[in-house]
Amino acid sequence: MKGLLDAIHNGVQDYDQAQVARKDAMAEYDNVFLHVARVLEDYFLLVGDEEMARRVRPSKSRPGRTVEDPGELPGDDGDVSDDDGSGDVSDDDGSGDEVSNDDGSSPAG
């Protein structure tokens, strides 16, 4: 019985360590992503490609993602529409940039 309890205790410790490592790795990824995306955004603005700058602009409200990227994270269905089903899409990073489809058309129409 003691061996079983020790195994459970070790498993819990391993799980806790893995969670800490995962959190640290995600924080580092978000930090690197933000800085690289900002450099790319500035580069595209420098060469006059505002469309590409907009597409690589990092999201302020969703670390590790671009403003345009709805993403495919676990538990994230990628739905960027509002919850009332009206089809209106809002920019949740507060930058005021309009959201559009890849072809430039409005998602609602």
Secondary structure, 3 states (H helix, E strand, C coil): CHHHHHHHHHHHHHHHHHHHHHHHHHHHHHHHHHHHHHHHHHHHHHCCCHHHHHHHCECCCCCCCECCCCCCCCCCCCCCECCCCCCCECCCCCCCCCCCCCCCCCCCC
